[in-house]
Amino acid sequence: MEVEGLGRISPPEFISIAEDRLLIYDLGKIIIRKSCEFLSLLIESGFKDKSVAINISGIQLLREEFLDDLMEITSSYNTDLKLLEFEITESVLLENYDLINSKLEKIKNMGIKVSLDDFGTGFSSLARLRGLNIDIVKIDRYFIDRISMQEEDRLISADIISMSHKIRLKVVAEGVEREDQLEYLGKYNCDFMQGYLLSRPLSVDDAIYFLNSFKEIQGNEE
């Protein structure tokens, strides 16, 4: 986020302040609006199958009016809900588990995908994933960093991928920065990856440019 006089401020710096000052719900609504605007821009630019992931806090999920506000915002942009993904952290589930899991079910029924962020560093187990209303597991970068630092048979990332697939969840690897990590994840059929090996965080204009460049590379390969 760019702030006049302060420059660029990263999410870890301002999110906790927004939560402490009870601003996170209104900030979350702004982020959802901006995401819908970006989705519209993607479609106008010819990228009709690209989705946008949004971090959602427990405070947002616990607000009674959240789903109504969500429908109002997405309807105003005529957003295809299947192109939205909500990311939640394991800590969100520590309190009010049943209430939040029920809210996630409603979100999934709307067509929005739900992913569990930073998996493996909190309380969740592979066994408990079966009861969660999620579509995607995101392996925390802690486990990705272990690739090449440990012998392959001692790594558990492959086990997380395999078990997640058995309960029909997609898997995203976070923090992929090296080719050996990408090779390992490809070997064990990880569905998606994110990290600096692919791209650093981009502005809206740079993201469109990146996607166009990637499309040109694919076209040349064909």
DRENDO-1510 file (C-alpha; in Angstrom, 1 decimal, always signed):
<recs>
REC; n; res; u; v; w
REC; 1; MET; +0.0; +0.0; +0.0 .
REC; 2; GLU; +1.3; +3.4; -1.0 .
REC; 3; VAL; +0.9; +6.2; +1.6 .
REC; 4; GLU; +1.7; +9.8; +1.0 .
REC; 5; GLY; +4.8; +10.9; +2.9 .
REC; 6; LEU; +5.6; +7.4; +4.0 .
REC; 7; GLY; +6.0; +5.5; +0.7 .
REC; 8; ARG; +5.1; +1.8; +0.3 .
REC; 9; ILE; +4.0; +0.0; +3.5 .
REC; 10; SER; +3.8; -3.8; +3.5 .
REC; 11; PRO; +0.7; -5.6; +4.8 .
REC; 12; PRO; +2.4; -6.9; +8.0 .
REC; 13; GLU; +3.0; -3.3; +9.0 .
REC; 14; PHE; -0.5; -1.9; +8.6 .
REC; 15; ILE; -2.9; -4.8; +9.1 .
REC; 16; SER; -2.2; -5.2; +12.8 .
REC; 17; ILE; -2.7; -1.4; +13.2 .
REC; 18; ALA; -6.0; -1.6; +11.3 .
REC; 19; GLU; -7.2; -4.5; +13.5 .
REC; 20; ASP; -6.2; -2.7; +16.8 .
REC; 21; ARG; -8.1; +0.4; +15.7 .
REC; 22; LEU; -11.1; -1.6; +14.5 .
REC; 23; LEU; -10.6; -0.4; +10.9 .
REC; 24; ILE; -10.0; -3.9; +9.4 .
REC; 25; TYR; -13.6; -4.5; +8.3 .
REC; 26; ASP; -13.8; -1.3; +6.3 .
REC; 27; LEU; -10.3; -1.8; +4.9 .
REC; 28; GLY; -11.4; -5.3; +3.9 .
REC; 29; LYS; -14.4; -3.9; +1.9 .
REC; 30; ILE; -12.0; -1.5; +0.1 .
REC; 31; ILE; -9.7; -4.4; -0.8 .
REC; 32; ILE; -12.7; -6.5; -2.1 .
REC; 33; ARG; -13.7; -3.5; -4.3 .
REC; 34; LYS; -10.2; -3.1; -5.6 .
REC; 35; SER; -10.0; -6.8; -6.4 .
REC; 36; CYS; -13.3; -6.7; -8.3 .
REC; 37; GLU; -12.0; -3.7; -10.3 .
REC; 38; PHE; -8.8; -5.6; -11.1 .
REC; 39; LEU; -10.9; -8.6; -12.2 .
REC; 40; SER; -12.8; -6.4; -14.6 .
REC; 41; LEU; -9.5; -5.0; -15.9 .
REC; 42; LEU; -8.2; -8.5; -16.5 .
REC; 43; ILE; -11.3; -9.5; -18.5 .
REC; 44; GLU; -11.0; -6.3; -20.5 .
REC; 45; SER; -7.4; -7.2; -21.2 .
REC; 46; GLY; -8.3; -10.6; -22.5 .
REC; 47; PHE; -7.6; -12.7; -19.4 .
REC; 48; LYS; -11.0; -14.1; -18.8 .
REC; 49; ASP; -9.9; -17.2; -16.8 .
REC; 50; LYS; -7.6; -15.5; -14.3 .
REC; 51; SER; -8.7; -15.4; -10.7 .
REC; 52; VAL; -7.9; -13.1; -7.8 .
REC; 53; ALA; -7.1; -14.2; -4.2 .
REC; 54; ILE; -8.0; -12.0; -1.3 .
REC; 55; ASN; -6.9; -12.3; +2.3 .
REC; 56; ILE; -9.9; -12.4; +4.6 .
REC; 57; SER; -9.6; -11.8; +8.4 .
REC; 58; GLY; -11.6; -13.6; +11.1 .
REC; 59; ILE; -13.1; -10.2; +12.0 .
REC; 60; GLN; -14.6; -10.0; +8.6 .
REC; 61; LEU; -16.0; -13.5; +8.7 .
REC; 62; LEU; -17.5; -13.0; +12.1 .
REC; 63; ARG; -19.4; -9.8; +11.1 .
REC; 64; GLU; -23.1; -10.7; +10.5 .
REC; 65; GLU; -23.3; -8.3; +7.5 .
REC; 66; PHE; -20.2; -9.7; +5.7 .
REC; 67; LEU; -22.0; -11.8; +3.2 .
REC; 68; ASP; -24.6; -9.1; +2.4 .
REC; 69; ASP; -21.8; -6.5; +1.9 .
REC; 70; LEU; -19.9; -9.0; -0.2 .
REC; 71; MET; -22.9; -9.6; -2.5 .
REC; 72; GLU; -23.5; -5.8; -2.8 .
REC; 73; ILE; -19.9; -5.2; -3.8 .
REC; 74; THR; -19.6; -8.0; -6.3 .
REC; 75; SER; -23.0; -7.3; -7.8 .
REC; 76; SER; -22.0; -3.7; -8.4 .
REC; 77; TYR; -19.1; -4.9; -10.5 .
REC; 78; ASN; -20.9; -7.8; -12.1 .
REC; 79; THR; -18.1; -10.0; -10.8 .
REC; 80; ASP; -18.0; -13.7; -11.7 .
REC; 81; LEU; -17.7; -15.2; -8.2 .
REC; 82; LYS; -15.9; -18.3; -9.6 .
REC; 83; LEU; -12.9; -16.0; -10.2 .
REC; 84; LEU; -12.6; -15.0; -6.6 .
REC; 85; GLU; -10.6; -16.9; -4.0 .
REC; 86; PHE; -10.6; -16.1; -0.2 .
REC; 87; GLU; -7.5; -16.9; +1.8 .
REC; 88; ILE; -7.8; -17.5; +5.5 .
REC; 89; THR; -5.1; -18.4; +8.0 .
REC; 90; GLU; -5.1; -21.2; +10.5 .
REC; 91; SER; -5.3; -18.8; +13.4 .
REC; 92; VAL; -8.7; -17.6; +12.1 .
REC; 93; LEU; -10.1; -21.0; +13.1 .
REC; 94; LEU; -8.7; -21.1; +16.6 .
REC; 95; GLU; -11.8; -19.4; +18.0 .
REC; 96; ASN; -15.4; -19.7; +16.8 .
REC; 97; TYR; -14.4; -22.7; +14.6 .
REC; 98; ASP; -18.0; -23.9; +13.9 .
REC; 99; LEU; -19.3; -20.4; +13.2 .
REC; 100; ILE; -16.5; -19.6; +10.8 .
REC; 101; ASN; -16.5; -23.0; +9.1 .
REC; 102; SER; -20.3; -22.5; +8.5 .
REC; 103; LYS; -19.6; -19.1; +7.0 .
REC; 104; LEU; -17.0; -20.7; +4.7 .
REC; 105; GLU; -19.6; -23.2; +3.5 .
REC; 106; LYS; -21.9; -20.4; +2.5 .
REC; 107; ILE; -19.0; -18.6; +0.7 .
REC; 108; LYS; -18.1; -21.8; -1.2 .
REC; 109; ASN; -21.8; -22.3; -2.1 .
REC; 110; MET; -21.7; -18.8; -3.7 .
REC; 111; GLY; -19.0; -20.1; -6.0 .
REC; 112; ILE; -16.0; -18.5; -4.3 .
REC; 113; LYS; -13.0; -20.7; -3.7 .
REC; 114; VAL; -11.5; -20.9; -0.2 .
REC; 115; SER; -7.8; -21.5; +0.6 .
REC; 116; LEU; -6.1; -22.3; +3.9 .
REC; 117; ASP; -3.0; -20.1; +4.0 .
REC; 118; ASP; +0.4; -21.0; +5.7 .
REC; 119; PHE; -0.6; -24.6; +6.3 .
REC; 120; GLY; +1.6; -26.6; +8.5 .
REC; 121; THR; +2.6; -23.9; +11.0 .
REC; 122; GLY; -0.5; -23.8; +13.1 .
REC; 123; PHE; -3.0; -26.2; +14.7 .
REC; 124; SER; -4.5; -27.8; +11.6 .
REC; 125; SER; -3.7; -31.4; +10.8 .
REC; 126; LEU; -4.2; -33.3; +7.5 .
REC; 127; ALA; -7.0; -35.3; +9.2 .
REC; 128; ARG; -8.9; -32.1; +10.1 .
REC; 129; LEU; -8.7; -30.7; +6.6 .
REC; 130; ARG; -11.4; -33.1; +5.6 .
REC; 131; GLY; -14.0; -31.3; +7.7 .
REC; 132; LEU; -13.0; -27.8; +6.7 .
REC; 133; ASN; -14.9; -26.0; +4.0 .
REC; 134; ILE; -11.9; -25.2; +1.8 .
REC; 135; ASP; -10.8; -26.0; -1.7 .
REC; 136; ILE; -7.1; -25.2; -1.6 .
REC; 137; VAL; -4.2; -25.8; +0.8 .
REC; 138; LYS; -1.2; -23.4; +0.7 .
REC; 139; ILE; +2.0; -25.1; +2.1 .
REC; 140; ASP; +3.9; -22.6; +4.2 .
REC; 141; ARG; +7.2; -21.5; +2.9 .
REC; 142; TYR; +9.0; -23.0; +5.9 .
REC; 143; PHE; +8.5; -26.4; +4.3 .
REC; 144; ILE; +9.5; -25.1; +0.8 .
REC; 145; ASP; +12.7; -23.7; +2.3 .
REC; 146; ARG; +13.6; -27.2; +3.6 .
REC; 147; ILE; +13.9; -28.5; +0.0 .
REC; 148; SER; +17.5; -29.1; -0.9 .
REC; 149; MET; +18.5; -28.5; +2.8 .
REC; 150; GLN; +17.3; -32.0; +3.8 .
REC; 151; GLU; +17.4; -35.4; +2.1 .
REC; 152; GLU; +14.4; -35.9; -0.1 .
REC; 153; ASP; +13.0; -38.8; +1.8 .
REC; 154; ARG; +12.9; -36.7; +5.0 .
REC; 155; LEU; +10.8; -33.9; +3.4 .
REC; 156; ILE; +7.1; -33.9; +4.2 .
REC; 157; SER; +5.9; -31.5; +1.4 .
REC; 158; ALA; +5.3; -34.4; -0.8 .
REC; 159; ASP; +3.2; -36.1; +1.9 .
REC; 160; ILE; +1.1; -32.9; +2.3 .
REC; 161; ILE; +0.5; -32.7; -1.5 .
REC; 162; SER; -0.4; -36.4; -1.7 .
REC; 163; MET; -2.8; -36.4; +1.3 .
REC; 164; SER; -4.4; -33.1; +0.2 .
REC; 165; HIS; -5.1; -34.6; -3.3 .
REC; 166; LYS; -6.6; -37.7; -1.7 .
REC; 167; ILE; -9.3; -35.5; -0.1 .
REC; 168; ARG; -9.7; -33.6; -3.4 .
REC; 169; LEU; -7.9; -30.4; -2.4 .
REC; 170; LYS; -5.6; -28.4; -4.7 .
REC; 171; VAL; -2.2; -27.4; -3.4 .
REC; 172; VAL; -0.2; -24.2; -3.7 .
REC; 173; ALA; +3.4; -24.0; -2.6 .
REC; 174; GLU; +4.4; -20.6; -1.1 .
REC; 175; GLY; +7.7; -18.9; -1.3 .
REC; 176; VAL; +9.2; -20.8; -4.2 .
REC; 177; GLU; +12.5; -19.0; -5.1 .
REC; 178; ARG; +14.8; -21.7; -6.6 .
REC; 179; GLU; +14.7; -24.1; -9.6 .
REC; 180; ASP; +15.4; -27.1; -7.4 .
REC; 181; GLN; +12.2; -26.3; -5.4 .
REC; 182; LEU; +10.2; -26.0; -8.6 .
REC; 183; GLU; +11.6; -29.4; -9.8 .
REC; 184; TYR; +10.8; -31.1; -6.5 .
REC; 185; LEU; +7.2; -29.7; -6.5 .
REC; 186; GLY; +6.7; -30.7; -10.1 .
REC; 187; LYS; +7.9; -34.2; -9.4 .
REC; 188; TYR; +5.2; -34.6; -6.7 .
REC; 189; ASN; +2.4; -32.9; -8.7 .
REC; 190; CYS; +2.0; -29.7; -6.7 .
REC; 191; ASP; -0.8; -27.9; -8.5 .
REC; 192; PHE; +0.4; -24.3; -8.2 .
REC; 193; MET; +3.3; -22.3; -6.9 .
REC; 194; GLN; +3.9; -18.7; -5.9 .
REC; 195; GLY; +7.1; -16.9; -5.1 .
REC; 196; TYR; +9.9; -14.8; -6.4 .
REC; 197; LEU; +11.0; -17.5; -8.9 .
REC; 198; LEU; +7.9; -16.6; -10.8 .
REC; 199; SER; +7.5; -12.9; -9.9 .
REC; 200; ARG; +7.9; -10.3; -7.2 .
REC; 201; PRO; +4.7; -8.3; -6.1 .
REC; 202; LEU; +3.6; -6.2; -9.0 .
REC; 203; SER; +1.4; -3.1; -9.5 .
REC; 204; VAL; -1.8; -3.4; -11.5 .
REC; 205; ASP; -0.1; -2.1; -14.7 .
REC; 206; ASP; +3.0; -4.3; -14.2 .
REC; 207; ALA; +0.8; -7.3; -13.6 .
REC; 208; ILE; -1.1; -6.8; -16.9 .
REC; 209; TYR; +2.3; -6.3; -18.7 .
REC; 210; PHE; +3.6; -9.5; -17.0 .
REC; 211; LEU; +0.6; -11.6; -18.1 .
REC; 212; ASN; +0.9; -10.2; -21.7 .
REC; 213; SER; +4.6; -11.1; -21.7 .
REC; 214; PHE; +3.9; -14.6; -20.4 .
REC; 215; LYS; +1.2; -15.0; -23.1 .
REC; 216; GLU; +3.7; -14.0; -25.8 .
REC; 217; ILE; +6.3; -16.5; -24.5 .
REC; 218; GLN; +3.7; -19.3; -24.6 .
REC; 219; GLY; +2.7; -18.3; -28.1 .
REC; 220; ASN; +6.3; -18.4; -29.3 .
REC; 221; GLU; +6.8; -21.8; -27.8 .
REC; 222; GLU; +3.8; -23.1; -29.7 .
</recs>
